[in-house]
Each structure stands twice: as structure tokens, then as C-alpha cells.
Amino acid sequence: MPAPSRRTLLTLMGALALAPSAALGADGKQVDAKKVFPYLDAYLKLPAADRSRFRLAYYFRSNGKPLTAPAWLVDGAQRQPLAVRPDGRVERPPTLAQLEGGKVQIDVEPGTKVGVSMSVEPLLAPARDMAARELTAALSQASTGVRKALGVLAMAMPKLEVIQFHGVTAGEAELADGRRMALPVVKGLVTYDPAKLAGAKTLRFARAPSRLEFG
């Protein structure tokens, strides 16, 4: 069986592609966990207080859709399942110890294209009403934390500036003086820019977004 092909499968912070990542361990092959979960080791090495408001989220895809096949973390003689949500996000990425020498394997049919993408997300749970102050604090910590984690590579990326909301078509911001303003839609995503809505108090949606992402 052929080895998985190398493709540009890593998307960092939405549109900014920083580096290529290997295809996942498909067709019975195994790929180093560090290649499947790029930058996760740097993130985990940050002090806990510096990453308490954001995470690196990894999404497994198969032929362009969320992965449904079994995924495994293989560490020596140990083999444990990687829980993958319906949207493809890995529920519990490897620990720092598991990244060292660990492998990833995906049980799919030969020839199936499997990849991983990464995004930077707030740890806040999506809700119909969200506190602008909490979102802004998460954005600020993520911007600083990612730059610390990437070191010199951070010079190649722009500063994180906005929060994007997936799964909703509209939203509004309630300002401190009671006024309400519609949130803009940028490239198909409802977007909150704290710098442009400094007086925002609460963000409201008709329903809870499916996920949040920094951009």
C-alpha cells in the first residue's frame, strides 16, 4: 500500500497557512504525532496561566468532510482511541508526554485522503448571549500566547484581531449605553472586532454559534 502523500493540510488561524503537515496515518500507516498535531508541544509548554482562555483545536478530515473512521494514538505497545467529534475536532489531543514518540493511525480504506487542519479558539462555550469582555480577554491572551509559543515563527503571522462565529448568519452587539449594532459578516462569518466596538458589552445571536475561532 502506498504511503500517505504530503500535502499542505495545515491552516493556522483561518486563512494564514504557516507550514505543511503530513497526511494522517491512513491505510494502516502511522505518522508521528508531532506532525499531526503541529505546535501542540509549544502550546503545552506555555505556563497554564498563559493558556487558560484559548486552545489549539485540530480537525480531522476525510475527503473534505469530518472524519468518521476510527482514529488511534499509538505509543509503543499502547493503543488508545482518539475521540473525534461530529465536526471533526479531536476532543482530547495528546499530552506532552504522548507527543514524544507517539504515532497517529486512521482506519480508512486504501487511497482515502485524510488530513488535519488547526485553528486557534477561545475556551468559552458558544452561547446565544456572550460577554464581550470575556471574548476580548481570550483574544488578547491568545495573541500573546501564540506568539510566545511560536517564537521567531510568530514574525510571519499577523496579530490575532477578531473573533469569528461559525453556524450563525447574524449577530448584534449591545453597547454600554444601550445601543445595538449589527456585527459585520466577513468572508461568510459573523465577526467581532473589539478595536472597532470598544463599547460592546454583550454579543447576541438568534442561536448559539457552533464554534468560535480567532482570526
C-alpha positions, 0 to 999 in steps of 0.5 A, a space after each residue: 500500500 502506498 504511503 500517505 502523500 504530503 500535502 499542505 493540510 495545515 491552516 493556522 488561524 483561518 486563512 494564514 497557512 504557516 507550514 505543511 503537515 503530513 497526511 494522517 496515518 491512513 491505510 494502516 500507516 502511522 505518522 508521528 504525532 508531532 506532525 499531526 498535531 503541529 505546535 501542540 508541544 509549544 502550546 503545552 509548554 506555555 505556563 497554564 496561566 498563559 493558556 487558560 482562555 484559548 486552545 489549539 483545536 485540530 480537525 480531522 478530515 476525510 475527503 473534505 468532510 469530518 472524519 468518521 473512521 476510527 482514529 488511534 494514538 499509538 505509543 509503543 505497545 499502547 493503543 488508545 482511541 482518539 475521540 473525534 467529534 461530529 465536526 471533526 475536532 479531536 476532543 482530547 489531543 495528546 499530552 506532552 508526554 504522548 507527543 514524544 514518540 507517539 504515532 497517529 493511525 486512521 482506519 480508512 480504506 486504501 487511497 482515502 485522503 485524510 488530513 488535519 487542519 488547526 485553528 486557534 479558539 477561545 475556551 468559552 462555550 458558544 452561547 446565544 448571549 456572550 460577554 464581550 469582555 470575556 471574548 476580548 480577554 481570550 483574544 488578547 491572551 491568545 495573541 500573546 500566547 501564540 506568539 510566545 509559543 511560536 517564537 521567531 515563527 510568530 514574525 510571519 503571522 499577523 496579530 490575532 484581531 477578531 473573533 469569528 462565529 461559525 453556524 450563525 448568519 447574524 449577530 448584534 452587539 449591545 453597547 454600554 449605553 444601550 445601543 445595538 449594532 449589527 456585527 459585520 459578516 466577513 468572508 461568510 462569518 459573523 465577526 467581532 472586532 473589539 478595536 472597532 466596538 470598544 463599547 460592546 458589552 454583550 454579543 447576541 445571536 438568534 442561536 448559539 454559534 457552533 464554534 468560535 475561532 480567532 482570526 
